[in-house]
């Protein structure tokens, strides 16, 4: 069986991450090891034969065998995300295929260059797979996650990320609130502009990081340009973007 073949996955768990984001743990009869950053296609078929298909990044690390975790943002009027939010329960089956993608991936290795992850909204999902994979390495390359969200309630994986940063001095979590920050917040509170990105890159010193950037198209383009302006060569900047549908 190849990654292009469809199979029926069983929903093992559903976890709310934010008011508009849920994680779905799916067990696969034909599980294939994936690379951190890859995605799965998910297809829904209506009784009349109409089909809707979307791609969702894998949030779980490659070491989590036999199953995958897909974290899905609920999009207003979204055909697939709306059904996942309201119509899917533990024990249901979903048609999926994967893993897919070979460009925006981080294989991970103890001698890998430092890691700079920049995510906007649900763009953090493939970056989380990279961080979870990194946790299982020893020794680990230094890593920074710069995570841009509009408000505090939209920080996906907040508890896990904060615990990860507290337990691992080689990992830094930088949150950036673009609309509303928590009371007493002293961190970033603006768009991911060139000066902000230059500050973050400077944290790595002389070691040029490998950057992965994922989020809405406008954010990704601005960040990629800002990182180049900060001195990162283009080949050290990998990007993945999505449009309004999250597809």
Phi and psi in degrees as a GROMACS rama.xvg file:
@    title "Ramachandran Plot"
@    xaxis  label "Phi"
@    yaxis  label "Psi"
@TYPE xy
-103.094  171.08  UNK-2
-65.5751  -16.0692  UNK-3
-89.1108  -4.16413  UNK-4
-89.9327  138.164  UNK-5
-78.9378  146.496  UNK-6
-144.574  160.257  UNK-7
-94.3742  116.371  UNK-8
-98.2148  148.281  UNK-9
-105.63  131.244  UNK-10
-72.6002  116.223  UNK-11
-94.9529  -31.989  UNK-12
-157.513  151.276  UNK-13
-131.607  124.088  UNK-14
-125.974  118.537  UNK-15
-67.8177  130.38  UNK-16
-100.531  -41.5636  UNK-17
-144.943  177.216  UNK-18
-58.404  -19.9472  UNK-19
-125.734  15.0687  UNK-20
-137.85  135.178  UNK-21
-131.994  148.781  UNK-22
-106.418  135.416  UNK-23
-118.008  120.474  UNK-24
-93.0266  122.376  UNK-25
-118.958  126.993  UNK-26
-88.5272  140.566  UNK-27
-117.611  129.478  UNK-28
-66.3232  -28.5991  UNK-29
-124.978  76.0352  UNK-30
-77.4617  137.011  UNK-31
-123.736  133.215  UNK-32
-57.6937  139.353  UNK-33
-117.466  169.176  UNK-34
-101.725  145.175  UNK-35
-62.4891  121.023  UNK-36
117.516  -15.6233  UNK-37
-77.157  172.598  UNK-38
-135.64  169.736  UNK-39
-120.201  148.04  UNK-40
-90.1411  141.401  UNK-41
-125.14  131.63  UNK-42
-125.406  132.896  UNK-43
-111.157  139.07  UNK-44
-124.042  122.521  UNK-45
-80.6678  166.983  UNK-46
-58.4819  -35.3692  UNK-47
-79.6363  -0.797248  UNK-48
101.081  -8.47298  UNK-49
-66.591  136.598  UNK-50
-122.427  142.549  UNK-51
-127.941  136.136  UNK-52
-132.83  137.556  UNK-53
-138.102  158.21  UNK-54
-107.649  134.458  UNK-55
-131.268  132.181  UNK-56
-66.8738  148.063  UNK-57
-81.8669  128.626  UNK-58
-94.8696  -22.5539  UNK-59
-81.68  154.82  UNK-60
-79.8048  161.473  UNK-61
-59.4498  -25.0833  UNK-62
-72.9512  -13.0118  UNK-63
-84.6857  91.5634  UNK-64
-84.7978  151.331  UNK-65
82.9517  -10.1826  UNK-66
-153.726  165.049  UNK-67
-132.709  158.927  UNK-68
-118.538  125.338  UNK-69
-112.765  127.539  UNK-70
-105.544  123.734  UNK-71
-121.404  127.995  UNK-72
-85.8933  131.546  UNK-73
-79.5869  112.87  UNK-74
-94.8082  135.672  UNK-75
-56.7138  127.129  UNK-76
64.0794  17.6047  UNK-77
-73.8118  126.175  UNK-78
-62.3216  -48.7168  UNK-79
-84.3779  -48.6734  UNK-80
-64.793  -34.5677  UNK-81
-63.7621  -41.6403  UNK-82
-66.4444  -42.189  UNK-83
-61.3094  -35.6049  UNK-84
-72.4065  -40.8943  UNK-85
-108.556  -25.6381  UNK-86
-110.362  -3.66336  UNK-87
-107.894  134.285  UNK-88
-127.55  163.306  UNK-89
-56.8087  133.702  UNK-90
100.588  -18.836  UNK-91
-70.1659  161.306  UNK-92
-113.361  143.018  UNK-93
-130.636  144.28  UNK-94
-89.2143  121.953  UNK-95
-136.964  161.96  UNK-96
-147.541  148.152  UNK-97
155.411  -173.51  UNK-98
-77.0933  151.993  UNK-99
-129.18  144.209  UNK-100
108.554  135.809  UNK-101
-136.047  1.80625  UNK-102
-95.9618  -54.7903  UNK-103
-88.6438  67.3125  UNK-104
-135.883  150.496  UNK-105
-123.101  100.508  UNK-106
-62.1431  -34.9189  UNK-107
81.1848  133.14  UNK-108
-162.566  147.149  UNK-109
-58.0817  -28.9762  UNK-110
-97.4865  15.2087  UNK-111
-67.9508  154.492  UNK-112
-65.1682  164.129  UNK-113
-53.9439  155.108  UNK-114
-115.844  123.023  UNK-115
-114.477  114.707  UNK-116
-111.146  126.86  UNK-117
-125.766  118.791  UNK-118
-128.843  146.394  UNK-119
-120.35  120.448  UNK-120
59.443  -131.254  UNK-121
-72.0979  -2.3815  UNK-122
-63.946  -9.44295  UNK-123
-74.3743  -15.0502  UNK-124
-60.1286  -55.4208  UNK-125
-64.9836  -27.4433  UNK-126
-67.554  -33.4709  UNK-127
-66.5333  -37.4247  UNK-128
-60.6521  -38.999  UNK-129
-65.0046  -43.2127  UNK-130
-66.5587  -39.9935  UNK-131
-66.7683  -35.5981  UNK-132
-66.8375  -43.0869  UNK-133
-59.9063  -37.1025  UNK-134
-57.9221  -27.7821  UNK-135
-91.6106  1.37722  UNK-136
-91.7275  156.759  UNK-137
-155.767  123.584  UNK-138
-70.8712  165.865  UNK-139
-107.142  142.131  UNK-140
-70.4804  147.959  UNK-141
-57.6704  147.495  UNK-142
-145.81  145.771  UNK-143
-128.734  132.812  UNK-144
-110.324  117.584  UNK-145
-102.17  110.534  UNK-146
-117.438  113.69  UNK-147
-99.4077  123.84  UNK-148
-136.507  164.378  UNK-149
-80.5238  -44.3648  UNK-150
-138.962  163.842  UNK-151
-58.3627  -34.8694  UNK-152
-71.9448  -6.21049  UNK-153
-101.463  12.2332  UNK-154
-80.9118  100.45  UNK-155
-68.903  139.479  UNK-156
63.4595  25.5987  UNK-157
-52.1734  -53.8137  UNK-158
-61.124  -42.5082  UNK-159
-68.0617  -41.095  UNK-160
-65.2751  -42.8383  UNK-161
-65.4452  -39.214  UNK-162
-66.6775  -37.8384  UNK-163
-62.9648  -45.0019  UNK-164
-66.792  -35.4613  UNK-165
-70.6587  -34.9079  UNK-166
-86.0988  -18.9318  UNK-167
-125.61  103.603  UNK-168
-66.3467  -14.6501  UNK-169
-89.265  2.1926  UNK-170
-118.006  130.43  UNK-171
-118.945  128.338  UNK-172
-102.969  120.241  UNK-173
-118.165  110.935  UNK-174
-94.2535  142.845  UNK-175
-130.364  116.779  UNK-176
-99.5729  123.702  UNK-177
-96.6991  -15.3047  UNK-178
-122.128  -47.7235  UNK-179
-144.884  126.977  UNK-180
-103.795  160.419  UNK-181
-66.0554  157.404  UNK-182
-56.6517  134.488  UNK-183
77.1413  10.0826  UNK-184
-65.6741  132.185  UNK-185
-118.067  3.81986  UNK-186
-87.9568  -160.066  UNK-187
-66.4507  139.485  UNK-188
-149.097  62.3874  UNK-189
-166.734  175.703  UNK-190
-62.3098  157.664  UNK-191
-78.264  81.2681  UNK-192
-91.1157  175.631  UNK-193
-61.0233  -44.8886  UNK-194
-61.2557  -39.732  UNK-195
-62.9683  -45.2937  UNK-196
-65.7398  -36.6558  UNK-197
-63.1546  -39.1217  UNK-198
-59.8373  -44.3839  UNK-199
-67.6652  -43.8659  UNK-200
-61.9154  -36.613  UNK-201
-63.6727  -22.0271  UNK-202
-63.4725  -21.7869  UNK-203
-85.003  -6.1936  UNK-204
67.5042  -133.436  UNK-205
-82.8602  -10.6597  UNK-206
-86.5518  109.432  UNK-207
-70.3918  124.153  UNK-208
-80.2483  162.222  UNK-209
-90.349  122.474  UNK-210
-105.118  137.23  UNK-211
-122.741  126.319  UNK-212
-125.202  126.477  UNK-213
-141.684  136.013  UNK-214
162.694  -163.995  UNK-215
-60.6237  153.25  UNK-216
-53.1546  -47.5364  UNK-217
-61.0831  -43.2088  UNK-218
-63.9881  -45.0713  UNK-219
-62.3332  -43.8087  UNK-220
-64.2363  -42.893  UNK-221
-64.6183  -41.7989  UNK-222
-67.782  -44.028  UNK-223
-59.6269  -43.2565  UNK-224
-65.6727  -40.5517  UNK-225
-65.8789  -37.7182  UNK-226
-68.2167  -37.7309  UNK-227
-65.2996  -40.0699  UNK-228
-63.7684  -27.8621  UNK-229
-82.0033  -1.53771  UNK-230
107.843  -0.260487  UNK-231
-78.3419  131.119  UNK-232
-68.201  149.37  UNK-233
-54.7778  -34.9696  UNK-234
-70.4211  -11.2204  UNK-235
-95.0484  5.9929  UNK-236
-122.196  109.713  UNK-237
-107.225  136.407  UNK-238
-128.229  150.986  UNK-239
-142.312  132.896  UNK-240
-131.468  159.727  UNK-241
-140.105  156.213  UNK-242
-93.5881  -166.009  UNK-243
-60.3104  -27.0602  UNK-244
-82.4125  -12.7585  UNK-245
76.2867  8.49135  UNK-246
